């Protein structure tokens, strides 16, 4: 199944606010089965919990320092699901600025035991593999992962989208650049992501298995990141679910002059703004706080209601 292809970048500048001067977005994409769960886009916001199997995560949550990294990862995964996470994103190579590259063999050695253990412990929870290596991604799918998350989704290398096509699995295509240089931020992000979608379709990935991520914190200055949040609604023109990953990132720390472990409220603010702009998934470290934030935003903006909601006129 193929999807629409744009002939321009959507005409959205870096200063565009949420919904400012933009046409109404298309209807939400159809539901998507990701492993054992089905995601009905537009009904509510889904929360992706981050499981970092690294020694050098920027947020200080890398699990390799634990005496039993696999056990620590499973315990963290259980807490996240209990707190409301809908899916979990597992990564074994840091993407922080200035990080040292990780050999795919080392990366696989970190993530595969964790994926196997979490898949066994939480069989009803979809798992994502966060990697730029097609070899690691393929092994992760064999170990129990269900979706690919590629931080270089706009790169010309077709390896990851070919794997997604061969395995019939969803893939998150994230925006990124080697240098943070833009003439018109949102127009170029939309255009780059449309090119990534086109390459994925050409490789044989089904239209309904494509998810886009604007790449907050990747190939962008702090001002770019704030403008991206202000103009996030522009991505709806692509017609695909939007994943937003702002959790604990340095731009939020710069705004408040706070270290990563004190950026929960800042992240929650971006979650609420993301929901208002149409984000479908938020990728976070602090699941409980962001689930609660998303639910209130969903109730206001998307008509979501919890079980047992009163039908009468009570407060």
Kinemage of the C-alpha trace (Angstrom):
@kinemage 1
@onewidth
@group {chain A} dominant
@subgroup {mainchain}
@vectorlist {calphas} color= white
{ca unk a 1} P 0.000 0.000 0.000
{ca unk a 2} L 1.467 3.324 -1.027
{ca unk a 3} L 0.718 6.767 0.344
{ca unk a 4} L 0.612 10.365 -0.858
{ca unk a 5} L 3.818 12.139 -1.815
{ca unk a 6} L 4.230 15.869 -1.395
{ca unk a 7} L 5.524 18.149 -4.108
{ca unk a 8} L 6.710 20.759 -1.612
{ca unk a 9} L 7.745 21.045 2.030
{ca unk a 10} L 4.407 22.343 3.305
{ca unk a 11} L 5.380 26.031 3.264
{ca unk a 12} L 5.839 26.251 7.044
{ca unk a 13} L 8.495 28.553 8.494
{ca unk a 14} L 10.427 28.261 11.735
{ca unk a 15} L 8.290 30.922 13.407
{ca unk a 16} L 4.954 29.209 12.777
{ca unk a 17} L 3.050 28.512 15.986
{ca unk a 18} L 0.904 25.495 16.766
{ca unk a 19} L -1.817 25.590 14.138
{ca unk a 20} L -0.817 29.058 12.885
{ca unk a 21} L -1.863 29.646 9.293
{ca unk a 22} L -1.931 25.957 8.435
{ca unk a 23} L -4.631 23.951 6.672
{ca unk a 24} L -6.569 21.402 8.658
{ca unk a 25} L -4.523 18.204 9.005
{ca unk a 26} L -5.657 15.014 7.292
{ca unk a 27} L -7.698 12.467 9.202
{ca unk a 28} L -5.670 10.321 11.612
{ca unk a 29} L -3.889 7.372 9.987
{ca unk a 30} L -5.551 3.980 10.289
{ca unk a 31} L -4.760 1.675 13.212
{ca unk a 32} L -1.400 -0.097 13.245
{ca unk a 33} L -0.594 -3.473 14.784
{ca unk a 34} L 2.801 -3.360 16.507
{ca unk a 35} L 3.613 -6.812 17.785
{ca unk a 36} L 0.969 -7.839 20.329
{ca unk a 37} L -0.849 -4.461 20.447
{ca unk a 38} L -2.888 -2.317 18.081
{ca unk a 39} L -2.423 1.453 18.090
{ca unk a 40} L -5.507 3.460 17.108
{ca unk a 41} L -4.017 6.805 16.156
{ca unk a 42} L -5.898 9.914 17.178
{ca unk a 43} L -7.860 8.383 20.049
{ca unk a 44} L -5.179 9.148 22.637
{ca unk a 45} L -1.429 9.703 22.987
{ca unk a 46} L 0.770 6.632 23.395
{ca unk a 47} L 3.759 6.652 25.711
{ca unk a 48} L 7.053 4.966 24.850
{ca unk a 49} L 9.349 4.211 27.781
{ca unk a 50} L 13.123 4.469 27.267
{ca unk a 51} L 15.359 1.570 28.317
{ca unk a 52} L 19.018 2.565 27.853
{ca unk a 53} L 21.448 -0.373 27.967
{ca unk a 54} L 24.482 1.898 27.815
{ca unk a 55} L 27.245 3.170 30.110
{ca unk a 56} L 27.022 6.780 28.881
{ca unk a 57} L 23.425 7.917 28.466
{ca unk a 58} L 23.142 11.721 28.567
{ca unk a 59} L 20.274 11.408 31.034
{ca unk a 60} L 22.228 9.328 33.524
{ca unk a 61} L 19.961 6.293 33.210
{ca unk a 62} L 22.333 3.907 31.427
{ca unk a 63} L 21.875 0.402 32.834
{ca unk a 64} L 25.292 -1.098 32.129
{ca unk a 65} L 26.538 0.252 35.446
{ca unk a 66} L 24.144 -2.076 37.272
{ca unk a 67} L 25.519 -5.306 38.740
{ca unk a 68} L 22.922 -7.209 36.700
{ca unk a 69} L 22.046 -5.058 33.653
{ca unk a 70} L 19.482 -7.519 32.301
{ca unk a 71} L 17.725 -7.822 35.629
{ca unk a 72} L 17.794 -4.041 36.059
{ca unk a 73} L 16.328 -3.578 32.580
{ca unk a 74} L 13.490 -6.014 33.231
{ca unk a 75} L 12.701 -4.340 36.559
{ca unk a 76} L 12.676 -0.927 34.884
{ca unk a 77} L 10.485 -2.235 32.068
{ca unk a 78} L 7.988 -3.667 34.558
{ca unk a 79} L 7.794 -0.324 36.389
{ca unk a 80} L 7.270 1.563 33.164
{ca unk a 81} L 4.458 -0.715 32.012
{ca unk a 82} L 2.842 -0.522 35.453
{ca unk a 83} L 3.041 3.277 35.154
{ca unk a 84} L 1.249 3.196 31.806
{ca unk a 85} L 3.878 2.769 29.081
{ca unk a 86} L 2.336 1.429 25.869
{ca unk a 87} L 5.632 0.302 24.330
{ca unk a 88} L 9.317 0.261 25.232
{ca unk a 89} L 12.314 1.510 23.242
{ca unk a 90} L 15.546 -0.395 23.909
{ca unk a 91} L 18.933 0.969 22.847
{ca unk a 92} L 22.534 -0.050 23.367
{ca unk a 93} L 24.463 2.814 21.743
{ca unk a 94} L 24.411 6.364 23.058
{ca unk a 95} L 23.402 9.156 20.681
{ca unk a 96} L 24.541 11.972 22.970
{ca unk a 97} L 26.738 14.686 21.410
{ca unk a 98} L 30.348 13.561 21.282
{ca unk a 99} L 29.522 9.936 22.005
{ca unk a 100} L 31.998 7.238 21.013
{ca unk a 101} L 30.801 4.928 18.221
{ca unk a 102} L 29.888 1.430 19.370
{ca unk a 103} L 30.834 -1.646 17.365
{ca unk a 104} L 27.656 -3.473 16.254
{ca unk a 105} L 28.895 -6.669 17.919
{ca unk a 106} L 29.220 -4.833 21.244
{ca unk a 107} L 25.867 -3.123 20.752
{ca unk a 108} L 24.165 -6.443 20.010
{ca unk a 109} L 25.755 -7.977 23.087
{ca unk a 110} L 24.152 -5.258 25.186
{ca unk a 111} L 20.637 -5.218 23.773
{ca unk a 112} L 19.827 -8.771 22.696
{ca unk a 113} L 19.787 -10.340 26.193
{ca unk a 114} L 17.643 -7.436 27.415
{ca unk a 115} L 15.167 -7.749 24.547
{ca unk a 116} L 14.832 -11.487 25.100
{ca unk a 117} L 14.296 -11.041 28.831
{ca unk a 118} L 11.770 -8.211 28.514
{ca unk a 119} L 9.880 -10.019 25.745
{ca unk a 120} L 9.576 -13.054 28.034
{ca unk a 121} L 8.579 -10.996 31.078
{ca unk a 122} L 6.140 -8.661 29.275
{ca unk a 123} L 4.781 -10.533 26.250
{ca unk a 124} L 1.872 -8.092 25.787
{ca unk a 125} L 4.186 -5.075 25.424
{ca unk a 126} L 5.542 -4.048 22.010
{ca unk a 127} L 9.301 -3.496 21.902
{ca unk a 128} L 11.286 -1.097 19.728
{ca unk a 129} L 14.992 -1.357 18.908
{ca unk a 130} L 16.789 2.001 18.820
{ca unk a 131} L 19.761 1.519 16.503
{ca unk a 132} L 21.382 2.749 13.306
{ca unk a 133} L 22.818 -0.693 12.505
{ca unk a 134} L 20.724 -2.944 10.231
{ca unk a 135} L 22.633 -5.969 11.551
{ca unk a 136} L 21.760 -5.130 15.169
{ca unk a 137} L 18.193 -4.350 14.136
{ca unk a 138} L 17.775 -7.714 12.398
{ca unk a 139} L 19.122 -9.585 15.415
{ca unk a 140} L 16.834 -7.560 17.694
{ca unk a 141} L 13.787 -8.540 15.636
{ca unk a 142} L 14.844 -12.169 15.957
{ca unk a 143} L 15.160 -11.671 19.727
{ca unk a 144} L 11.635 -10.304 20.111
{ca unk a 145} L 11.554 -6.635 19.023
{ca unk a 146} L 8.615 -5.473 16.917
{ca unk a 147} L 9.516 -2.041 15.495
{ca unk a 148} L 12.667 -0.275 14.235
{ca unk a 149} L 13.645 3.177 15.508
{ca unk a 150} L 16.293 4.805 13.301
{ca unk a 151} L 17.761 8.167 14.406
{ca unk a 152} L 19.159 8.609 10.881
{ca unk a 153} L 15.882 7.879 9.132
{ca unk a 154} L 16.533 10.615 6.563
{ca unk a 155} L 19.921 9.201 5.498
{ca unk a 156} L 20.433 7.832 1.997
{ca unk a 157} L 21.526 4.402 3.269
{ca unk a 158} L 18.639 2.035 2.410
{ca unk a 159} L 19.699 -0.759 4.779
{ca unk a 160} L 17.204 -0.089 7.555
{ca unk a 161} L 14.158 0.491 5.351
{ca unk a 162} L 14.998 -2.626 3.337
{ca unk a 163} L 15.033 -4.603 6.568
{ca unk a 164} L 11.674 -3.125 7.586
{ca unk a 165} L 10.260 -4.102 4.195
{ca unk a 166} L 11.676 -7.624 4.329
{ca unk a 167} L 10.345 -8.252 7.837
{ca unk a 168} L 7.075 -6.367 7.407
{ca unk a 169} L 7.639 -4.365 10.598
{ca unk a 170} L 6.949 -0.701 11.386
{ca unk a 171} L 9.824 1.773 11.318
{ca unk a 172} L 10.285 5.197 12.910
{ca unk a 173} L 12.090 7.563 10.533
{ca unk a 174} L 13.718 10.368 12.493
{ca unk a 175} L 14.925 13.690 11.129
{ca unk a 176} L 18.607 14.449 11.618
{ca unk a 177} L 21.400 16.497 10.083
{ca unk a 178} L 25.151 16.533 10.472
{ca unk a 179} L 25.104 20.360 10.753
{ca unk a 180} L 22.271 22.508 12.197
{ca unk a 181} L 21.901 24.763 9.163
{ca unk a 182} L 18.453 25.692 7.862
{ca unk a 183} L 16.918 28.358 5.686
{ca unk a 184} L 13.355 27.547 6.739
{ca unk a 185} L 13.300 25.070 9.589
{ca unk a 186} L 9.869 23.473 9.383
{ca unk a 187} L 9.719 23.465 5.591
{ca unk a 188} L 13.053 21.635 5.448
{ca unk a 189} L 12.164 19.152 8.196
{ca unk a 190} L 8.918 18.276 6.435
{ca unk a 191} L 10.691 18.013 3.081
{ca unk a 192} L 13.479 15.824 4.468
{ca unk a 193} L 10.975 13.522 6.151
{ca unk a 194} L 8.902 13.302 2.980
{ca unk a 195} L 12.041 12.194 1.165
{ca unk a 196} L 12.607 9.545 3.837
{ca unk a 197} L 9.036 8.317 3.449
{ca unk a 198} L 9.484 8.126 -0.310
{ca unk a 199} L 12.680 6.079 0.053
{ca unk a 200} L 10.949 3.724 2.470
{ca unk a 201} L 8.022 3.262 0.105
{ca unk a 202} L 10.419 2.646 -2.781
{ca unk a 203} L 12.126 -0.025 -0.655
{ca unk a 204} L 8.801 -1.765 -0.154
{ca unk a 205} L 7.755 -0.635 3.330
{ca unk a 206} L 3.971 -0.454 3.591
{ca unk a 207} L 2.583 3.069 4.004
{ca unk a 208} L 0.713 2.137 7.185
{ca unk a 209} L 3.960 0.939 8.852
{ca unk a 210} L 5.734 4.296 8.660
{ca unk a 211} L 6.085 6.662 11.633
{ca unk a 212} L 7.931 10.004 11.593
{ca unk a 213} L 9.964 11.780 14.286
{ca unk a 214} L 11.046 15.432 13.845
{ca unk a 215} L 14.325 14.768 15.681
{ca unk a 216} L 14.193 17.182 18.609
{ca unk a 217} L 17.803 17.607 19.734
{ca unk a 218} L 19.349 16.061 16.627
{ca unk a 219} L 21.079 18.313 14.096
{ca unk a 220} L 19.389 21.374 15.606
{ca unk a 221} L 20.383 24.256 17.869
{ca unk a 222} L 18.415 24.966 21.060
{ca unk a 223} L 16.504 27.715 19.243
{ca unk a 224} L 15.725 25.285 16.430
{ca unk a 225} L 14.387 22.805 18.966
{ca unk a 226} L 12.027 25.367 20.491
{ca unk a 227} L 10.867 26.483 17.043
{ca unk a 228} L 10.299 22.840 16.135
{ca unk a 229} L 7.934 22.439 19.080
{ca unk a 230} L 6.125 25.648 18.158
{ca unk a 231} L 5.666 24.457 14.568
{ca unk a 232} L 5.164 20.746 15.220
{ca unk a 233} L 1.690 20.673 13.718
{ca unk a 234} L 3.281 21.106 10.281
{ca unk a 235} L 4.233 17.425 10.334
{ca unk a 236} L 0.578 16.406 10.110
{ca unk a 237} L 0.692 17.168 6.384
{ca unk a 238} L 2.822 14.019 6.000
{ca unk a 239} L -0.162 11.867 6.930
{ca unk a 240} L 1.801 9.587 9.265
{ca unk a 241} L 1.832 9.144 13.052
{ca unk a 242} L 4.277 11.489 14.789
{ca unk a 243} L 6.671 10.390 17.533
{ca unk a 244} L 8.091 13.172 19.717
{ca unk a 245} L 11.225 12.621 21.804
{ca unk a 246} L 12.062 15.593 24.023
{ca unk a 247} L 12.640 13.786 27.313
{ca unk a 248} L 15.263 15.366 29.595
{ca unk a 249} L 17.100 16.857 26.611
{ca unk a 250} L 19.644 19.635 26.903
{ca unk a 251} L 17.449 22.353 25.391
{ca unk a 252} L 15.044 21.902 28.301
{ca unk a 253} L 17.980 22.052 30.700
{ca unk a 254} L 19.166 25.276 29.115
{ca unk a 255} L 15.741 26.884 29.508
{ca unk a 256} L 15.591 26.078 33.230
{ca unk a 257} L 19.324 25.696 34.015
{ca unk a 258} L 18.701 22.226 35.424
{ca unk a 259} L 20.508 18.844 35.108
{ca unk a 260} L 18.856 15.899 33.304
{ca unk a 261} L 17.290 14.308 36.388
{ca unk a 262} L 15.459 17.559 37.206
{ca unk a 263} L 13.798 18.062 33.832
{ca unk a 264} L 10.592 16.112 34.496
{ca unk a 265} L 8.276 19.132 34.542
{ca unk a 266} L 9.936 20.574 31.436
{ca unk a 267} L 9.430 17.291 29.621
{ca unk a 268} L 5.802 17.138 30.748
{ca unk a 269} L 5.247 20.633 29.338
{ca unk a 270} L 6.525 19.497 25.946
{ca unk a 271} L 4.312 16.412 26.156
{ca unk a 272} L 1.227 18.593 26.645
{ca unk a 273} L 2.288 20.885 23.790
{ca unk a 274} L 3.021 17.851 21.634
{ca unk a 275} L -0.462 16.463 22.202
{ca unk a 276} L -1.945 19.839 21.263
{ca unk a 277} L 0.070 19.782 18.022
{ca unk a 278} L -0.972 16.231 17.131
{ca unk a 279} L 1.858 14.032 18.407
{ca unk a 280} L 0.799 10.384 18.554
{ca unk a 281} L 3.661 8.934 20.640
{ca unk a 282} L 5.880 10.596 23.233
{ca unk a 283} L 9.187 8.898 24.060
{ca unk a 284} L 10.108 9.513 27.706
{ca unk a 285} L 12.253 8.462 30.646
{ca unk a 286} L 9.709 9.437 33.318
{ca unk a 287} L 6.679 7.399 32.322
{ca unk a 288} L 4.246 8.000 35.174
{ca unk a 289} L 4.455 11.794 35.045
{ca unk a 290} L 4.143 11.941 31.271
{ca unk a 291} L 1.301 9.426 31.117
{ca unk a 292} L -0.659 11.626 33.526
{ca unk a 293} L 0.158 14.741 31.527
{ca unk a 294} L -0.848 13.096 28.258
{ca unk a 295} L -4.137 11.781 29.671
{ca unk a 296} L -5.279 15.222 30.793
{ca unk a 297} L -4.269 16.727 27.451
{ca unk a 298} L -6.039 13.886 25.639
{ca unk a 299} L -9.216 14.460 27.680
{ca unk a 300} L -9.212 18.141 26.748
{ca unk a 301} L -8.133 17.896 23.132
{ca unk a 302} L -9.009 14.422 21.841
{ca unk a 303} L -12.145 13.515 23.730
{ca unk a 304} L -10.468 10.637 25.550
{ca unk a 305} L -12.228 9.538 28.743
{ca unk a 306} L -11.171 7.034 31.417
{ca unk a 307} L -13.247 3.995 32.269
{ca unk a 308} L -16.086 4.857 34.641
{ca unk a 309} L -16.373 8.455 33.451
{ca unk a 310} L -19.749 9.857 34.655
{ca unk a 311} L -22.422 10.472 32.031
{ca unk a 312} L -24.231 13.085 34.113
{ca unk a 313} L -23.406 16.660 35.064
{ca unk a 314} L -21.144 15.991 38.067
{ca unk a 315} L -17.885 17.841 38.588
